[in-house]
Amino acid sequence: MKNVFDVLEERGLVAQVTDKDRVRELLEKEKIAFYIGFDATADSLHIGHFLQMVVMKHMQDAGHTPVALLGGGTTMVGDPTGKEDMRKMLTKEQIDHNAECFRKQMSKFIDFGEGKAIMVDNGDWLLGLNYLQFLREVGVHFSVNRMLTMDSVKTRLEKGLSFMEFNYMILQSYDFLHLYKEHNVKMQFGGNDQWSNIIGGVELIRRKEEGEAFGVTFTLLTTKEGKKMGKTESGTIWLDPEKTTPYEFFQYWRNIDDVDLTNCMRLLTNIDLKEIDEYENANAEKINSGKELLAFELTKLVHNEEEAEKALNTSKSLFSGKVNEENMPSTKIEEAELVDGKISILDLLISCELANSKSEGRRLIEQGGLTLNEVKVTSLELEITVEELQKAIVMKKGKKIFHKAYI
């Protein structure tokens, strides 16, 4: 069986390692416990989290034990890494609710059966800490001068970094120490932007316990231009079907840039690497079939095969010009939204989340980018009647986005 570290490297998932040779040897000779942390800042995981699930699954399949750490404590502080401003402060009740949502979603990807994986919440040990004791036992091992040189801190200094956020690295490092002592966790994985925080934990374990611990960061999911993937005009691509429908999820991957196809295949799927290589420098028809394969595989993993089949069939019908309304994203318009039995086209676009504002809706229509029941919309004053909505109408935004509205 191939060493799981080699698998992660071959698929382009590994970015940085504290001691590559020793990590590879450890994963070859032992079955270890490792952890990845998830701050509960929203009530659903998103595409970035899914990449972390992929890494955990590779490791679990190789016999290692994932420890999913929910940030019930660290979310109270907020990680400044990669953020231009301080995160919105959440209440403990909001954080607990979000963490519970994470628990349910993670269980779809990772086997949390007896001895297979564990899930812990750092609120259990962080929220009750004695501050002065913590400073004496843990804070003494951190150099402020060195922390100021780390990217997670340095990039925020010009705009301002609160003392609360400045503590985040120490808290994350303490998490690693706690898990090392309580669960024999020897390795922490995280996105490449977490390198400084992970190093802090590795060094804290060495100083406090004279122990051997390691850090591995994985590649962030970005386009060839370096932009983070998982965002659209209408917002984040979530794993929760109530926030991002399976069809919308499918379409996101179906519409990625051609140059990003093979990278996404390697990072996010189990498609054989030789098969993936066939899509390098392929013609347009081959690349389109590859995008369909990618979208299908990811929708099947995140949702289920039935939803993936529905999304695929709907997508094919839309691209062929034959609109299949059955599985199309749709919005039910409430009667309270009507005025004298009508709703304006601009209000309808906002209700269906095809535009974030009336000004955006105006631009869409003025640029000729909207059709209604296959007729181009040219008037900003257009109103849709209750009778039309009772029959259901189909809007097309641009070339690829279809949406049904009904009452």
C-alpha positions as a LaTeX table, in Angstrom:
\begin{tabular}{lrrr}
\hline
Residue & $x$ (\AA) & $y$ (\AA) & $z$ (\AA) \\
\hline
Met1 & 0.00 & 0.00 & 0.00 \\
Lys2 & 1.36 & 3.41 & $-0.98$ \\
Asn3 & 2.37 & 5.74 & 1.86 \\
Val4 & $-0.48$ & 8.20 & 2.41 \\
Phe5 & 2.01 & 11.09 & 2.48 \\
Asp6 & 3.05 & 10.16 & $-1.07$ \\
Val7 & $-0.62$ & 10.09 & $-2.09$ \\
Leu8 & $-1.18$ & 13.57 & $-0.65$ \\
Glu9 & 1.95 & 14.87 & $-2.38$ \\
Glu10 & 1.13 & 13.32 & $-5.74$ \\
Arg11 & $-2.29$ & 14.91 & $-5.71$ \\
Gly12 & $-0.78$ & 18.31 & $-4.94$ \\
Leu13 & $-2.30$ & 18.58 & $-1.47$ \\
Val14 & 0.91 & 19.12 & 0.52 \\
Ala15 & 2.24 & 22.68 & 0.79 \\
Gln16 & 4.67 & 22.73 & 3.75 \\
Val17 & 5.95 & 20.16 & 6.27 \\
Thr18 & 7.94 & 20.69 & 9.45 \\
Asp19 & 10.12 & 17.58 & 8.89 \\
Lys20 & 9.22 & 15.84 & 5.65 \\
Asp21 & 11.38 & 12.74 & 6.06 \\
Arg22 & 10.27 & 12.13 & 9.64 \\
Val23 & 6.58 & 12.73 & 8.81 \\
Arg24 & 6.77 & 10.30 & 5.91 \\
Glu25 & 8.49 & 7.70 & 8.12 \\
Leu26 & 5.94 & 8.16 & 10.91 \\
Leu27 & 2.99 & 7.72 & 8.55 \\
Glu28 & 4.66 & 4.63 & 7.08 \\
Lys29 & 5.49 & 2.84 & 10.35 \\
Glu30 & 2.78 & 3.97 & 12.78 \\
Lys31 & $-0.94$ & 4.62 & 12.96 \\
Ile32 & $-1.13$ & 8.09 & 14.43 \\
Ala33 & $-3.77$ & 10.54 & 15.64 \\
Phe34 & $-3.79$ & 13.89 & 13.82 \\
Tyr35 & $-6.06$ & 16.91 & 14.04 \\
Ile36 & $-7.58$ & 19.67 & 11.96 \\
Gly37 & $-9.37$ & 22.62 & 13.57 \\
Phe38 & $-12.65$ & 24.17 & 12.45 \\
Asp39 & $-13.81$ & 27.47 & 13.92 \\
Ala40 & $-17.61$ & 27.54 & 14.01 \\
Thr41 & $-18.09$ & 30.92 & 12.33 \\
Ala42 & $-21.13$ & 29.89 & 10.22 \\
Asp43 & $-23.92$ & 27.31 & 10.36 \\
Ser44 & $-22.52$ & 25.28 & 7.46 \\
Leu45 & $-19.22$ & 24.03 & 6.13 \\
His46 & $-18.13$ & 25.45 & 2.76 \\
Ile47 & $-15.90$ & 24.36 & $-0.13$ \\
Gly48 & $-12.70$ & 25.30 & 1.72 \\
His49 & $-13.72$ & 22.98 & 4.56 \\
Phe50 & $-14.44$ & 20.23 & 2.04 \\
Leu51 & $-10.77$ & 20.22 & 1.02 \\
Gln52 & $-9.94$ & 19.55 & 4.68 \\
Met53 & $-12.46$ & 16.70 & 4.70 \\
Val54 & $-10.67$ & 15.22 & 1.68 \\
Val55 & $-7.34$ & 15.26 & 3.53 \\
Met56 & $-8.92$ & 13.68 & 6.61 \\
Lys57 & $-10.50$ & 10.94 & 4.48 \\
His58 & $-7.18$ & 10.10 & 2.79 \\
Met59 & $-5.57$ & 9.80 & 6.22 \\
Gln60 & $-8.42$ & 7.76 & 7.71 \\
Asp61 & $-8.44$ & 5.37 & 4.76 \\
Ala62 & $-4.74$ & 4.77 & 5.44 \\
Gly63 & $-5.53$ & 3.75 & 9.02 \\
His64 & $-4.77$ & 6.99 & 10.85 \\
Thr65 & $-7.17$ & 8.56 & 13.36 \\
Pro66 & $-8.68$ & 11.97 & 12.56 \\
Val67 & $-9.44$ & 14.32 & 15.43 \\
Ala68 & $-11.88$ & 16.99 & 14.28 \\
Leu69 & $-11.48$ & 19.96 & 16.58 \\
Leu70 & $-14.47$ & 22.29 & 16.77 \\
Gly71 & $-13.54$ & 25.80 & 17.86 \\
Gly72 & $-16.12$ & 26.45 & 20.56 \\
Gly73 & $-13.43$ & 28.41 & 22.38 \\
Thr74 & $-11.24$ & 29.89 & 19.64 \\
Thr75 & $-14.29$ & 31.14 & 17.69 \\
Met76 & $-14.92$ & 33.45 & 20.66 \\
Val77 & $-11.62$ & 35.17 & 19.78 \\
Gly78 & $-11.39$ & 34.88 & 15.98 \\
Asp79 & $-8.42$ & 33.98 & 13.82 \\
Pro80 & $-6.93$ & 37.14 & 12.20 \\
Thr81 & $-5.19$ & 35.06 & 9.51 \\
Gly82 & $-6.10$ & 36.30 & 6.05 \\
Lys83 & $-8.68$ & 38.76 & 7.41 \\
Glu84 & $-8.61$ & 42.48 & 6.70 \\
Asp85 & $-10.80$ & 43.28 & 9.69 \\
Met86 & $-11.77$ & 41.68 & 12.96 \\
Arg87 & $-14.36$ & 38.91 & 12.66 \\
Lys88 & $-17.90$ & 39.58 & 13.74 \\
Met89 & $-18.32$ & 38.64 & 17.41 \\
Leu90 & $-20.67$ & 35.68 & 17.90 \\
Thr91 & $-22.51$ & 34.70 & 21.05 \\
Lys92 & $-21.78$ & 31.37 & 22.73 \\
Glu93 & $-25.26$ & 30.20 & 21.70 \\
Gln94 & $-24.54$ & 31.01 & 18.03 \\
Ile95 & $-21.18$ & 29.24 & 18.20 \\
Asp96 & $-22.70$ & 26.15 & 19.84 \\
His97 & $-25.41$ & 26.02 & 17.15 \\
Asn98 & $-22.83$ & 26.33 & 14.37 \\
Ala99 & $-20.65$ & 23.64 & 15.93 \\
Glu100 & $-23.61$ & 21.25 & 16.03 \\
Cys101 & $-24.24$ & 21.90 & 12.32 \\
Phe102 & $-20.57$ & 21.11 & 11.62 \\
Arg103 & $-20.84$ & 17.85 & 13.57 \\
Lys104 & $-23.71$ & 16.62 & 11.42 \\
Gln105 & $-22.07$ & 17.58 & 8.14 \\
Met106 & $-18.66$ & 16.12 & 8.99 \\
Ser107 & $-20.24$ & 12.78 & 9.76 \\
Lys108 & $-21.18$ & 12.46 & 6.08 \\
Phe109 & $-17.51$ & 12.35 & 5.08 \\
Ile110 & $-15.64$ & 10.92 & 8.07 \\
Asp111 & $-16.43$ & 7.69 & 9.96 \\
Phe112 & $-16.74$ & 8.65 & 13.63 \\
Gly113 & $-17.38$ & 5.08 & 14.71 \\
Glu114 & $-15.63$ & 3.57 & 17.74 \\
Gly115 & $-11.87$ & 3.88 & 17.31 \\
Lys116 & $-12.23$ & 5.41 & 13.82 \\
Ala117 & $-12.19$ & 9.15 & 14.58 \\
Ile118 & $-13.11$ & 11.54 & 17.37 \\
Met119 & $-14.64$ & 14.98 & 17.56 \\
Val120 & $-13.73$ & 17.41 & 20.33 \\
Asp121 & $-14.56$ & 21.01 & 21.20 \\
Asn122 & $-11.80$ & 23.30 & 22.47 \\
Gly123 & $-14.39$ & 25.26 & 24.42 \\
Asp124 & $-14.22$ & 22.37 & 26.91 \\
Trp125 & $-10.70$ & 23.35 & 27.97 \\
Leu126 & $-10.30$ & 26.97 & 26.84 \\
Leu127 & $-13.39$ & 28.63 & 28.31 \\
Gly128 & $-12.47$ & 27.74 & 31.89 \\
Leu129 & $-8.80$ & 28.73 & 31.76 \\
Asn130 & $-7.31$ & 30.82 & 34.56 \\
Tyr131 & $-5.81$ & 33.77 & 32.70 \\
Leu132 & $-2.82$ & 34.46 & 34.97 \\
Gln133 & $-1.96$ & 30.78 & 35.24 \\
Phe134 & $-2.22$ & 30.45 & 31.47 \\
Leu135 & 0.16 & 33.39 & 30.94 \\
Arg136 & 2.71 & 31.88 & 33.34 \\
Glu137 & 2.54 & 28.34 & 31.97 \\
Val138 & 1.99 & 28.95 & 28.26 \\
Gly139 & 2.42 & 32.63 & 27.39 \\
Val140 & 5.98 & 32.63 & 28.73 \\
His141 & 7.03 & 30.38 & 25.83 \\
Phe142 & 6.01 & 32.89 & 23.12 \\
Ser143 & 8.20 & 35.75 & 21.91 \\
Val144 & 6.24 & 38.85 & 20.92 \\
Asn145 & 9.10 & 39.91 & 18.64 \\
Arg146 & 8.84 & 36.65 & 16.74 \\
Met147 & 5.04 & 36.71 & 16.61 \\
Leu148 & 5.20 & 40.16 & 15.01 \\
Thr149 & 7.19 & 38.70 & 12.09 \\
Met150 & 4.61 & 36.02 & 11.31 \\
Asp151 & 2.31 & 36.57 & 8.34 \\
Ser152 & $-0.91$ & 35.97 & 10.32 \\
Val153 & $-0.02$ & 38.97 & 12.49 \\
Lys154 & 2.16 & 41.11 & 10.20 \\
Thr155 & $-0.47$ & 41.57 & 7.48 \\
Arg156 & $-2.92$ & 43.04 & 9.96 \\
Leu157 & $-0.65$ & 45.46 & 11.78 \\
Glu158 & $-1.23$ & 48.37 & 9.38 \\
Lys159 & $-5.02$ & 48.18 & 9.64 \\
Gly160 & $-5.01$ & 47.32 & 13.31 \\
Leu161 & $-4.94$ & 44.07 & 15.27 \\
Ser162 & $-6.79$ & 43.77 & 18.56 \\
Phe163 & $-5.04$ & 42.24 & 21.56 \\
Met164 & $-7.80$ & 39.64 & 21.64 \\
Glu165 & $-6.92$ & 38.46 & 18.12 \\
Phe166 & $-3.20$ & 38.61 & 18.94 \\
Asn167 & $-3.83$ & 35.80 & 21.43 \\
Tyr168 & $-5.24$ & 33.45 & 18.78 \\
Met169 & $-1.90$ & 31.86 & 17.88 \\
Ile170 & $-1.22$ & 31.04 & 21.53 \\
Leu171 & $-4.67$ & 29.48 & 21.96 \\
Gln172 & $-4.29$ & 27.34 & 18.83 \\
Ser173 & $-0.85$ & 26.24 & 19.98 \\
Tyr174 & $-2.32$ & 25.31 & 23.36 \\
Asp175 & $-4.95$ & 23.22 & 21.56 \\
Phe176 & $-2.18$ & 21.15 & 19.99 \\
Leu177 & $-0.49$ & 20.73 & 23.39 \\
His178 & $-3.77$ & 19.65 & 25.02 \\
Leu179 & $-4.55$ & 17.12 & 22.26 \\
Tyr180 & $-0.96$ & 15.81 & 22.39 \\
Lys181 & $-1.31$ & 15.14 & 26.12 \\
Glu182 & $-4.90$ & 13.89 & 26.16 \\
His183 & $-5.20$ & 12.01 & 22.84 \\
Asn184 & $-1.58$ & 11.42 & 21.79 \\
Val185 & $-2.08$ & 13.65 & 18.73 \\
Lys186 & 1.28 & 13.96 & 17.00 \\
Met187 & 0.40 & 15.93 & 13.91 \\
Gln188 & $-1.65$ & 18.98 & 12.96 \\
Phe189 & $-2.92$ & 19.62 & 9.45 \\
Gly190 & $-4.25$ & 22.95 & 8.22 \\
Gly191 & $-4.45$ & 25.32 & 5.28 \\
Asn192 & $-1.17$ & 26.85 & 4.17 \\
Asp193 & $-2.22$ & 30.16 & 5.73 \\
Gln194 & $-2.09$ & 28.39 & 9.13 \\
Trp195 & 1.64 & 27.64 & 8.97 \\
Ser196 & 2.66 & 30.15 & 11.66 \\
Asn197 & $-0.05$ & 28.96 & 14.07 \\
Ile198 & 0.87 & 25.31 & 13.53 \\
Ile199 & 4.58 & 25.98 & 14.10 \\
Gly200 & 3.64 & 27.62 & 17.41 \\
Gly201 & 2.01 & 24.39 & 18.59 \\
Val202 & 4.90 & 22.18 & 17.45 \\
Glu203 & 7.39 & 24.33 & 19.38 \\
Leu204 & 5.18 & 24.57 & 22.48 \\
Ile205 & 5.00 & 20.76 & 22.69 \\
Arg206 & 8.78 & 20.55 & 22.35 \\
Arg207 & 9.34 & 23.11 & 25.11 \\
Lys208 & 6.66 & 21.96 & 27.55 \\
Glu209 & 6.79 & 18.19 & 27.03 \\
Glu210 & 10.08 & 17.65 & 25.19 \\
Gly211 & 7.80 & 15.84 & 22.76 \\
Glu212 & 7.93 & 15.17 & 19.06 \\
Ala213 & 5.11 & 16.80 & 17.07 \\
Phe214 & 4.72 & 17.76 & 13.44 \\
Gly215 & 2.81 & 20.13 & 11.20 \\
Val216 & 1.63 & 19.73 & 7.62 \\
Thr217 & $-0.16$ & 22.39 & 5.63 \\
Phe218 & $-2.17$ & 21.65 & 2.52 \\
Thr219 & $-2.63$ & 23.69 & $-0.60$ \\
Leu220 & $-5.38$ & 26.29 & $-0.48$ \\
Leu221 & $-8.11$ & 25.83 & $-3.08$ \\
Thr222 & $-7.40$ & 28.66 & $-5.50$ \\
Thr223 & $-7.69$ & 29.46 & $-9.19$ \\
Lys224 & $-4.61$ & 29.68 & $-11.42$ \\
Glu225 & $-4.66$ & 33.43 & $-10.68$ \\
Gly226 & $-4.39$ & 32.71 & $-6.96$ \\
Lys227 & $-7.94$ & 33.72 & $-6.02$ \\
Lys228 & $-9.72$ & 31.58 & $-3.42$ \\
Met229 & $-12.37$ & 29.33 & $-4.93$ \\
Gly230 & $-15.84$ & 28.90 & $-3.48$ \\
Lys231 & $-17.32$ & 32.35 & $-4.07$ \\
Thr232 & $-19.85$ & 33.49 & $-6.65$ \\
Glu233 & $-21.71$ & 36.74 & $-7.29$ \\
Ser234 & $-24.43$ & 35.54 & $-4.93$ \\
Gly235 & $-22.01$ & 34.48 & $-2.18$ \\
Thr236 & $-20.27$ & 31.46 & $-0.67$ \\
Ile237 & $-20.73$ & 27.92 & $-1.98$ \\
Trp238 & $-21.96$ & 26.00 & 1.08 \\
Leu239 & $-22.23$ & 22.25 & 1.67 \\
Asp240 & $-25.70$ & 22.66 & 3.22 \\
Pro241 & $-28.33$ & 22.06 & 0.49 \\
Glu242 & $-30.60$ & 24.62 & 2.14 \\
Lys243 & $-27.96$ & 27.33 & 1.58 \\
Thr244 & $-26.57$ & 26.15 & $-1.76$ \\
Thr245 & $-28.81$ & 23.76 & $-3.68$ \\
Pro246 & $-27.27$ & 20.60 & $-5.17$ \\
Tyr247 & $-27.90$ & 22.04 & $-8.65$ \\
Glu248 & $-26.16$ & 25.33 & $-7.79$ \\
Phe249 & $-23.29$ & 23.33 & $-6.26$ \\
Phe250 & $-23.04$ & 21.23 & $-9.45$ \\
Gln251 & $-23.15$ & 24.31 & $-11.67$ \\
Tyr252 & $-20.34$ & 25.99 & $-9.74$ \\
Trp253 & $-17.96$ & 23.18 & $-10.69$ \\
Arg254 & $-19.42$ & 22.81 & $-14.19$ \\
Asn255 & $-18.58$ & 26.46 & $-14.86$ \\
Ile256 & $-15.04$ & 26.69 & $-13.46$ \\
Asp257 & $-12.31$ & 28.02 & $-15.74$ \\
Asp258 & $-10.83$ & 25.43 & $-18.09$ \\
Val259 & $-7.34$ & 25.91 & $-16.64$ \\
Asp260 & $-8.54$ & 25.00 & $-13.13$ \\
Leu261 & $-10.09$ & 21.64 & $-14.08$ \\
Thr262 & $-7.18$ & 19.26 & $-13.52$ \\
Asn263 & $-6.07$ & 20.97 & $-10.30$ \\
Cys264 & $-9.57$ & 20.62 & $-8.81$ \\
Met265 & $-9.73$ & 16.98 & $-9.93$ \\
Arg266 & $-6.42$ & 16.19 & $-8.20$ \\
Leu267 & $-7.20$ & 18.03 & $-4.99$ \\
Leu268 & $-10.84$ & 17.16 & $-4.45$ \\
Thr269 & $-11.58$ & 13.78 & $-6.03$ \\
Asn270 & $-10.26$ & 10.21 & $-6.13$ \\
Ile271 & $-10.19$ & 10.16 & $-9.93$ \\
Asp272 & $-7.06$ & 8.29 & $-11.08$ \\
Leu273 & $-4.15$ & 10.63 & $-11.79$ \\
Lys274 & $-3.53$ & 9.07 & $-15.21$ \\
Glu275 & $-7.13$ & 9.80 & $-16.17$ \\
Ile276 & $-6.75$ & 13.38 & $-14.94$ \\
Asp277 & $-3.62$ & 13.85 & $-17.04$ \\
Glu278 & $-5.71$ & 13.15 & $-20.15$ \\
Tyr279 & $-7.51$ & 16.47 & $-19.62$ \\
Glu280 & $-4.27$ & 18.49 & $-19.78$ \\
Asn281 & $-4.20$ & 20.44 & $-23.04$ \\
Ala282 & $-7.36$ & 18.62 & $-24.22$ \\
Asn283 & $-9.83$ & 20.06 & $-26.73$ \\
Ala284 & $-12.94$ & 21.97 & $-25.66$ \\
Glu285 & $-15.25$ & 18.95 & $-25.91$ \\
Lys286 & $-12.97$ & 16.82 & $-23.72$ \\
Ile287 & $-12.60$ & 19.62 & $-21.14$ \\
Asn288 & $-16.38$ & 20.08 & $-20.97$ \\
Ser289 & $-16.84$ & 16.36 & $-20.33$ \\
Gly290 & $-14.20$ & 16.67 & $-17.60$ \\
Lys291 & $-16.08$ & 19.51 & $-15.95$ \\
Glu292 & $-19.25$ & 17.43 & $-15.97$ \\
Leu293 & $-17.34$ & 14.53 & $-14.39$ \\
Leu294 & $-15.85$ & 16.80 & $-11.71$ \\
Ala295 & $-19.22$ & 18.40 & $-10.92$ \\
Phe296 & $-20.93$ & 15.00 & $-10.78$ \\
Glu297 & $-18.32$ & 13.41 & $-8.50$ \\
Leu298 & $-18.28$ & 16.33 & $-6.06$ \\
Thr299 & $-22.08$ & 16.65 & $-5.97$ \\
Lys300 & $-22.31$ & 12.90 & $-5.31$ \\
Leu301 & $-19.79$ & 13.18 & $-2.45$ \\
Val302 & $-21.31$ & 16.26 & $-0.82$ \\
His303 & $-24.98$ & 15.42 & $-1.42$ \\
Asn304 & $-25.76$ & 12.03 & $-2.95$ \\
Glu305 & $-25.82$ & 10.20 & $-6.27$ \\
Glu306 & $-29.51$ & 10.91 & $-6.91$ \\
Glu307 & $-28.99$ & 14.68 & $-6.58$ \\
Ala308 & $-25.88$ & 14.44 & $-8.76$ \\
Glu309 & $-27.85$ & 12.64 & $-11.48$ \\
Lys310 & $-30.63$ & 15.24 & $-11.33$ \\
Ala311 & $-28.16$ & 18.11 & $-11.56$ \\
Leu312 & $-26.31$ & 16.47 & $-14.44$ \\
Asn313 & $-29.51$ & 15.84 & $-16.43$ \\
Thr314 & $-30.75$ & 19.38 & $-15.84$ \\
Ser315 & $-27.38$ & 20.84 & $-16.79$ \\
Lys316 & $-27.28$ & 18.85 & $-20.03$ \\
Ser317 & $-30.79$ & 19.95 & $-20.96$ \\
Leu318 & $-29.93$ & 23.60 & $-20.30$ \\
Phe319 & $-26.76$ & 23.46 & $-22.37$ \\
Ser320 & $-28.66$ & 21.83 & $-25.21$ \\
Gly321 & $-31.29$ & 24.56 & $-25.06$ \\
Lys322 & $-34.02$ & 22.19 & $-23.87$ \\
Val323 & $-35.05$ & 23.54 & $-20.51$ \\
Asn324 & $-36.00$ & 20.90 & $-17.95$ \\
Glu325 & $-37.89$ & 22.75 & $-15.23$ \\
Glu326 & $-38.27$ & 19.78 & $-12.88$ \\
Asn327 & $-34.84$ & 20.06 & $-11.22$ \\
Met328 & $-34.20$ & 23.73 & $-11.95$ \\
Pro329 & $-33.44$ & 26.08 & $-9.00$ \\
Ser330 & $-36.71$ & 27.77 & $-8.12$ \\
Thr331 & $-38.22$ & 30.35 & $-5.80$ \\
Lys332 & $-41.76$ & 30.50 & $-4.49$ \\
Ile333 & $-43.02$ & 34.08 & $-4.50$ \\
Glu334 & $-45.23$ & 34.90 & $-1.55$ \\
Glu335 & $-48.45$ & 36.83 & $-2.18$ \\
Ala336 & $-47.28$ & 39.47 & 0.29 \\
Glu337 & $-44.56$ & 40.39 & $-2.21$ \\
Leu338 & $-47.17$ & 41.36 & $-4.82$ \\
Val339 & $-48.68$ & 44.81 & $-5.22$ \\
Asp340 & $-52.08$ & 44.80 & $-6.89$ \\
Gly341 & $-51.43$ & 41.26 & $-8.06$ \\
Lys342 & $-48.08$ & 42.10 & $-9.68$ \\
Ile343 & $-44.33$ & 42.11 & $-8.90$ \\
Ser344 & $-41.76$ & 44.22 & $-10.73$ \\
Ile345 & $-38.99$ & 42.47 & $-12.62$ \\
Leu346 & $-36.36$ & 44.14 & $-10.41$ \\
Asp347 & $-38.05$ & 42.95 & $-7.20$ \\
Leu348 & $-38.40$ & 39.48 & $-8.72$ \\
Leu349 & $-34.68$ & 39.32 & $-9.52$ \\
Ile350 & $-33.85$ & 40.19 & $-5.92$ \\
Ser351 & $-36.36$ & 37.68 & $-4.51$ \\
Cys352 & $-34.84$ & 34.94 & $-6.68$ \\
Glu353 & $-31.29$ & 36.03 & $-5.71$ \\
Leu354 & $-30.40$ & 36.67 & $-9.35$ \\
Ala355 & $-29.41$ & 40.21 & $-8.36$ \\
Asn356 & $-28.22$ & 41.61 & $-5.04$ \\
Ser357 & $-29.78$ & 45.04 & $-5.63$ \\
Lys358 & $-32.05$ & 46.90 & $-8.01$ \\
Ser359 & $-29.07$ & 48.70 & $-9.54$ \\
Glu360 & $-27.45$ & 45.33 & $-10.31$ \\
Gly361 & $-30.76$ & 44.17 & $-11.81$ \\
Arg362 & $-30.96$ & 47.28 & $-13.98$ \\
Arg363 & $-27.45$ & 46.69 & $-15.33$ \\
Leu364 & $-28.33$ & 43.09 & $-16.14$ \\
Ile365 & $-31.39$ & 44.11 & $-18.16$ \\
Glu366 & $-29.70$ & 47.10 & $-19.85$ \\
Gln367 & $-26.85$ & 44.83 & $-20.98$ \\
Gly368 & $-29.34$ & 42.37 & $-22.48$ \\
Gly369 & $-28.46$ & 39.62 & $-20.04$ \\
Leu370 & $-31.97$ & 38.52 & $-18.97$ \\
Thr371 & $-34.71$ & 36.58 & $-20.70$ \\
Leu372 & $-38.14$ & 35.63 & $-19.36$ \\
Asn373 & $-39.77$ & 32.56 & $-20.89$ \\
Glu374 & $-37.18$ & 32.78 & $-23.71$ \\
Val375 & $-38.04$ & 36.43 & $-24.48$ \\
Lys376 & $-35.35$ & 39.05 & $-23.84$ \\
Val377 & $-36.33$ & 41.54 & $-21.13$ \\
Thr378 & $-35.82$ & 45.11 & $-22.37$ \\
Ser379 & $-38.04$ & 47.15 & $-20.05$ \\
Leu380 & $-37.02$ & 48.07 & $-16.50$ \\
Glu381 & $-40.72$ & 48.71 & $-15.80$ \\
Leu382 & $-41.84$ & 45.16 & $-16.62$ \\
Glu383 & $-44.30$ & 43.65 & $-14.14$ \\
Ile384 & $-45.16$ & 39.96 & $-13.77$ \\
Thr385 & $-48.74$ & 39.12 & $-12.85$ \\
Val386 & $-50.03$ & 36.56 & $-10.38$ \\
Glu387 & $-51.55$ & 34.65 & $-13.30$ \\
Glu388 & $-48.13$ & 34.33 & $-14.95$ \\
Leu389 & $-46.56$ & 33.17 & $-11.70$ \\
Gln390 & $-49.28$ & 30.58 & $-11.22$ \\
Lys391 & $-48.18$ & 29.01 & $-14.49$ \\
Ala392 & $-44.51$ & 29.48 & $-13.44$ \\
Ile393 & $-41.98$ & 31.52 & $-15.38$ \\
Val394 & $-38.38$ & 30.67 & $-16.32$ \\
Met395 & $-35.72$ & 33.35 & $-16.23$ \\
Lys396 & $-32.32$ & 33.00 & $-17.86$ \\
Lys397 & $-29.45$ & 35.15 & $-16.59$ \\
Gly398 & $-26.54$ & 35.29 & $-19.00$ \\
Lys399 & $-25.86$ & 32.07 & $-20.89$ \\
Lys400 & $-25.95$ & 29.48 & $-18.14$ \\
Ile401 & $-28.06$ & 30.50 & $-15.14$ \\
Phe402 & $-31.72$ & 29.40 & $-15.23$ \\
His403 & $-34.25$ & 30.01 & $-12.48$ \\
Lys404 & $-37.95$ & 29.26 & $-12.11$ \\
Ala405 & $-40.34$ & 31.53 & $-10.19$ \\
Tyr406 & $-43.84$ & 30.53 & $-9.20$ \\
Ile407 & $-46.58$ & 31.20 & $-6.70$ \\
\hline
\end{tabular}
